[in-house]
Amino acid sequence: MIYRSVISRIKDHSAVVGVVGLGYVGLPFAVEKGKVGFSVIGFDMDKNKILQINKGKNYIPDVKDNELNELVKTKKFRATNNFDELSNVDIIVIAVPTPLKKNLIPNLSYVKAATNSITKNLKKGHLVSLESTTYPGTTEEVILPILEKSGLKAEKDFYLAYSPERVDPGNMRYTTKNTNKVVGGVGEKSLNVAKTFYSETIDHIVPVSSAKIAEMVKVYENTYRAVNIALVNEMLLLCDKMEINVWEMLEAAFTKPFGIAPFLTLII
Ligand SMILES: NC(=O)c1ccc[n+]([C@@H]2O[C@H](COP(=O)([O-])OP(=O)(O)OC[C@H]3O[C@@H](n4cnc5c(N)ncnc54)[C@H](O)[C@@H]3O)[C@@H](O)[C@H]2O)c1
C-alpha cells in the first residue's frame, strides 16, 4: 500500500522532493526536479545560501539564473534550515560534502549530521537517496542503522538507495538528463522506488543489485579518472623535456579504436 502510493505520487509528480545540501550537486539537482513539476524544498545549514535562493539568486554556474528565479517565483522551490520540514517531503536526496580527514580517512560527519536530521523526521513511505561520494558500505552500514533508530524499518516502512552523482561542470553535451544514472537499493523495493524517481528526469537508469556496488562504481570512476589525469600529467612533463608536441601525440594515440579513451570536456 505504502509502496504503491509512493510510486504513484512520483509518477504523477505530486511527491515533494527534499534536497539536503544545496551546493554544486544539490542546487542543480533541485532545479532539475522543479523544472519537471515536482515541488522542491532545499535544506542547508548555510543561512546565506538559503537567503540567496529564496530571493531567486543563483550561485552555481551550472544553474541558469532565470530557471531558478522562475521556480522560486512560482513557489515550486524554496530553501530552509528548518529540518523539521523534512517530514513534509516524500523523497529526500542527500548531497552534503564527504571530504577526507588529514590522515585520508573519510569524514562522514556531514552525512551523519544530515541523516540524524532525517531520522527525527522520517515517516512511512519516505525514499532516502544518498548522492554524496563515499566508500562502499556507507549506505548499509552507516546510514541505514541511523535511520532505523526512528523505529521504522527499511524496505517495509521506508526506502533507501545510493546513486552517485556524475556531474561534469561545463559539459554542454552530457547534462543530467542524458548522463546514465547508476542506482543501487538496500533491497528490491528501495531500488524500484529510486529507479522510478530518477527515471522521471533521466533518460537511462542503470540498476545494480546493491547500494554497495553503486558506491564502488563511483570509487572506480574517480580512481580511473585520477589515474588518467596523473598519466597525462607525467606524459606532458616527459614530452616537454623531449620537445614533443603532447597534443599531436595524444590526438594520434586516440585514433586507436579500443583500449584507450580521451578525457575531454566537450564545451560546444
Ligand atoms: N561538485 C562536483 O562536481 C561533484 C561531482 C560528483 C560528486 N560530488 C560529491 O557530491 C557531494 C556534494 O558535493 P558538492 O560539490 O555539492 O559540495 P558543496 O560543498 O558545494 O555543497 C554541499 C552543501 O551541503 C551543505 N551542508 C553541509 N552539511 C549539511 C547538513 N548537515 N545538512 C544540510 N546541508 C549541509 C553545505 O552548507 C553546502 O551548501 C560530495 O560528496 C562530493 O564529493 C561532487
Ligand as a Chemical Component Dictionary entry (heavy atoms), coordinates in Angstrom:
data_LIG
# 
_chem_comp.id                   LIG 
_chem_comp.type                 NON-POLYMER 
_chem_comp.pdbx_formal_charge   0 
_chem_comp.three_letter_code    LIG 
# 
loop_
_chem_comp_atom.comp_id 
_chem_comp_atom.atom_id 
_chem_comp_atom.alt_atom_id 
_chem_comp_atom.type_symbol 
_chem_comp_atom.charge 
_chem_comp_atom.model_Cartn_x 
_chem_comp_atom.model_Cartn_y 
_chem_comp_atom.model_Cartn_z 
_chem_comp_atom.pdbx_ordinal 
LIG N1  N1  N 0  30.942 19.085 -7.256 1  
LIG C1  C1  C 0  31.063 18.058 -8.081 2  
LIG O1  O1  O 0  31.423 18.213 -9.269 3  
LIG C2  C2  C 0  30.729 16.653 -7.605 4  
LIG C3  C3  C 0  30.607 15.628 -8.558 5  
LIG C4  C4  C 0  30.259 14.347 -8.135 6  
LIG C5  C5  C 0  30.086 14.088 -6.774 7  
LIG N2  N2  N 1  30.241 15.091 -5.860 8  
LIG C6  C6  C 0  30.012 14.747 -4.441 9  
LIG O2  O2  O 0  28.752 15.279 -4.045 10 
LIG C7  C7  C 0  28.797 15.667 -2.660 11 
LIG C8  C8  C 0  28.431 17.140 -2.535 12 
LIG O3  O3  O 0  29.414 17.887 -3.225 13 
LIG P1  P1  P 0  29.227 19.415 -3.608 14 
LIG O4  O4  O 0  30.308 19.737 -4.577 15 
LIG O5  O5  O -1 27.794 19.685 -3.980 16 
LIG O6  O6  O 0  29.541 20.100 -2.196 17 
LIG P2  P2  P 0  29.308 21.634 -1.770 18 
LIG O7  O7  O 0  30.290 21.920 -0.695 19 
LIG O8  O8  O 0  29.252 22.506 -2.988 20 
LIG O9  O9  O 0  27.825 21.642 -1.160 21 
LIG C9  C9  C 0  27.476 20.926 -0.015 22 
LIG C10 C10 C 0  26.392 21.711 0.738  23 
LIG O10 O10 O 0  25.976 20.903 1.855  24 
LIG C11 C11 C 0  25.719 21.794 2.938  25 
LIG N3  N3  N 0  25.723 21.009 4.178  26 
LIG C12 C12 C 0  26.779 20.554 4.900  27 
LIG N4  N4  N 0  26.320 19.835 5.950  28 
LIG C13 C13 C 0  24.978 19.845 5.893  29 
LIG C14 C14 C 0  23.951 19.267 6.697  30 
LIG N5  N5  N 0  24.221 18.513 7.758  31 
LIG N6  N6  N 0  22.665 19.497 6.340  32 
LIG C15 C15 C 0  22.378 20.239 5.253  33 
LIG N7  N7  N 0  23.297 20.804 4.455  34 
LIG C16 C16 C 0  24.588 20.600 4.776  35 
LIG C17 C17 C 0  26.810 22.852 2.829  36 
LIG O11 O11 O 0  26.469 24.020 3.520  37 
LIG C18 C18 C 0  26.862 23.045 1.305  38 
LIG O12 O12 O 0  25.963 24.057 0.879  39 
LIG C19 C19 C 0  30.214 15.331 -2.175 40 
LIG O13 O13 O 0  30.205 14.047 -1.631 41 
LIG C20 C20 C 0  31.024 15.343 -3.466 42 
LIG O14 O14 O 0  32.173 14.528 -3.365 43 
LIG C21 C21 C 0  30.534 16.370 -6.243 44 
# 
loop_
_chem_comp_bond.comp_id 
_chem_comp_bond.atom_id_1 
_chem_comp_bond.atom_id_2 
_chem_comp_bond.value_order 
_chem_comp_bond.pdbx_ordinal 
LIG N1  C1  SING 1  
LIG C1  O1  DOUB 2  
LIG C1  C2  SING 3  
LIG C2  C3  SING 4  
LIG C2  C21 DOUB 5  
LIG C3  C4  DOUB 6  
LIG C4  C5  SING 7  
LIG C5  N2  DOUB 8  
LIG N2  C6  SING 9  
LIG N2  C21 SING 10 
LIG C6  O2  SING 11 
LIG C6  C20 SING 12 
LIG O2  C7  SING 13 
LIG C7  C8  SING 14 
LIG C7  C19 SING 15 
LIG C8  O3  SING 16 
LIG O3  P1  SING 17 
LIG P1  O4  DOUB 18 
LIG P1  O5  SING 19 
LIG P1  O6  SING 20 
LIG O6  P2  SING 21 
LIG P2  O7  DOUB 22 
LIG P2  O8  SING 23 
LIG P2  O9  SING 24 
LIG O9  C9  SING 25 
LIG C9  C10 SING 26 
LIG C10 O10 SING 27 
LIG C10 C18 SING 28 
LIG O10 C11 SING 29 
LIG C11 N3  SING 30 
LIG C11 C17 SING 31 
LIG N3  C12 SING 32 
LIG N3  C16 SING 33 
LIG C12 N4  DOUB 34 
LIG N4  C13 SING 35 
LIG C13 C14 SING 36 
LIG C13 C16 DOUB 37 
LIG C14 N5  SING 38 
LIG C14 N6  DOUB 39 
LIG N6  C15 SING 40 
LIG C15 N7  DOUB 41 
LIG N7  C16 SING 42 
LIG C17 O11 SING 43 
LIG C17 C18 SING 44 
LIG C18 O12 SING 45 
LIG C19 O13 SING 46 
LIG C19 C20 SING 47 
LIG C20 O14 SING 48 
# 
